[in-house]
């Protein structure tokens, strides 16, 4: 799959860096051997999914005190049913943002280090698509192969942000930015990102917390929970209905 999508490594917000294949094996899914699913599944879904399966098999469960991010995907796992997940928040508080809602994914800011397609012998060359320009000079440029570069974004006039919007179902290679054609969807998805921004915990930069520094543990960054004196943490909990 990664041969035909954009992005590479983990330094990108394109599908080649954040979409990951997975497999499930065991006696409960033996009847699904060889079948595939293209539904969305987030790591946070494992807890409610396993909780549901265990409850069905043992009639025992654990109580969920607060709202959780994951959704129960037991039908998807046990019966190859449809995914019940409608959205995935890929990145929010590290300067750039990426959010999937339905078939669409929006990227705000810099998508990452690998902005184009990594070429190798077994990978076809995929070119980014641009709308044909209407002005005469623009048409001449396109004739010369100068329609655009990998900077395939539009600028949101409200705040100057770089915006990319892709239908990752019909265009998994993220070749065609739909942001200019779907401004209402851009506004809706950016509004959801703003709502998430209100409740997200701030990113912790371990370099600022002495106990986490790699010099204390042989070059490995370690958990910092034992050195929290003087570190202020703010938290706000809202229900899913408020989103």
N, C-alpha and C positions, 0 to 999 in steps of 0.2 A: 504493500500500500504506500509506504513512504517514498517509493520511487516516483510517484506521480503527484506528490503534493509539495507545497512550498515550505521552506524553512528546514533547518537541520539542527542537530544537537539539542540543547536546552536553553539556548540564548535567543529564542525567537518566540513570537506569539502567533506565528503561522501554524497551520495544521500539522506540518511535518515535525514540529517540536512538541506539541501539546496533545496530539491525538495518539493514543497508545492502544495497540491490540492486546487482547487478553483471552485466556481460555479457562474453562471450568471443567473439572474432572471429579467424578465420584459416582457412587451407586445411585444417588438420587437423580442423576442426569444421564444415566447410561442410555436411556431411550432416545436421547437427543444426539447421540454420537454422530459426528460428521456434519452437523447443522451449524449454520452461521447466523449471527444477528448483527445488524448495523445500527441498533438502537444506542442511545447515549446512556452512559453509566458513570457516575462520579464516585471517587473513593469514599466520600461520606455516605454513600448509599449502602455500603456493606453492613454497617451496624444495624439499621432498621431491617434490612433484608434478612440477615442471619437471625436476628431476634424473632422475626415472623416465622421463619422456617423451624426454629427450635420450639417456638410456642405451639406450632401445629403438630409437631412430632411428640412433644413431651407434656403438653398442656401446662408448661411452666414458663414464666417470663420474668422480666425485670421491668420495674416501673420507670417511665421516662418523666422526669420532673419538669424539665424546661423544653421549649421548642428546640428541635434539632434541624440541622441543615439537610440531612439525608432523607431519601424517600424509600419506601418499601418496593423493591424490585424482585420480589420472590417469584412472581408470575413469569417474569422475563427469564429468570435463572432456571426455574423448574419446568416451564412449558414453552420456552422460546416465545413468550408473549411480547407484546409491544412495550417499549419503555414508557414509564410514567413520568420520567423527568422531562421538564419543559425548558429548563434553562441551566446554564453552567457559568459561574463566575470564574474566569480563568486568572485574571490579575487585576488588582485594584490600587494598591497603595505603595507601589514601587516606582511611581513617576509616570508609568504608562498603563493603559487599561485594555482589557479584552473581555468580552462578554458574549455568550451564545444564548440566543432566545429563539426557540423553534429551529427553523432551517437557517437562520441568519447569525452571523458573527460580526461584531463591530470591534475595531481596534482603534484606540485613541492614542496619539503620540507615536513614538518610535516603536515599530514592531520587533526590533531586536537586531542583533549583529548580522544574522543571515537574512538579508532582505530579498534575495533572488532565489534561483533554483540551482542547487548544487549539481554540477554535471559529472557524469562518469559514463563509462562505455555502455552500461546496461540501462541507462536512464535517458528517455527521450527529452529533447529540448522543448521546453514549454515557454511560450512567450506571453507576456501580459497583454491583455486586450484593451484598446482605447476606442472611444467613440470617434467616428470620423469628424474632423473639424469642419465647420461651415464656412470659415473665412478662407479667402484665396491663398494667403500666405501659409496658413495651417495645412491646407490641402497639398501645397507644394512640399512642405516638410515631410508629410506622410508619404508622399511619392518617393522621397529620398530615403525613407526608412527612419525618419526622425520624429515619429509621432509622440514619443515619450521615452522615459527611462524607468528604472525601478522605483522612482519616487511617485508611485501611483496613488496619491492621496488627494483629497480636497481639503480646503481650509474652511472650518466652521466660522462664519462671520461674527458669531456671538462672542467667541473667546479666542479665536485664532488657532484652535486646536487642529491638528492633522487627523483626518477621519478616513477610515477604510471600512467598507461594509461589503460582505460577501455572502452569497447563498452557498453554504458549504455542502449542500446536498447536490445541487445541479452543477456547482462549480467547486469541487473539492480541492482543486489546485489553486484556488484563490487568484484567478487571473483577471477578473473583471470587477472593479470597484463600483458598487451600486449606490454609493452615498448620495451622488448628485441626483439620481433618479428617484430615490426614496427618502426625501427629507423628513417626512412625518415619522417614519420608522427610526431614523437617526435620532430625532428628538425624543421619541419614546424610550429607546434603549439608553440614551444618555441620561434621561430622567431616572431610570432604574439604577444606573451607575451612581448617580448623585445620592440616591436613597441608600444604597449600600455604603457609600462613603460616610454617611452619618453614623453608622453603627459599627463599622469595622474597627478592630483593634489596630493601633498603629504598629507599623513594622519595627521590629527590634533590630538594631544594628549592633551585633555582638562586639564589634570593635570598641564600643563605648563602655562595655561592662567588663571589668578586669578579670573576673573569674572565667569568662568565656575565651580569653585570649589563648591562641595556640601555643604561645611560648611556655605555658604552664603544663601542657599535656602532650609534649613530643610532636608538635606541629599539627595537632588536630583541634578544631574549634569544638568546644564542649558546651553542654547545657549551662545556663546562667542562673538557674532558679535558686541556687544557694548563695547568691550574691545580689540580693534585691534591695538592700538597704539604700534608701535615697532614690530609688527608681519609682517614679509615679506611673501608675497604670489606671487608666480610665476605662469604664465599660458601660455600655448601654444595651439592654436587652429589649427587643421588640418582637411582637408576634409576626408570623408569616403573613397574616391578613393585612398588616400595616404596609407590607411591601407592595 
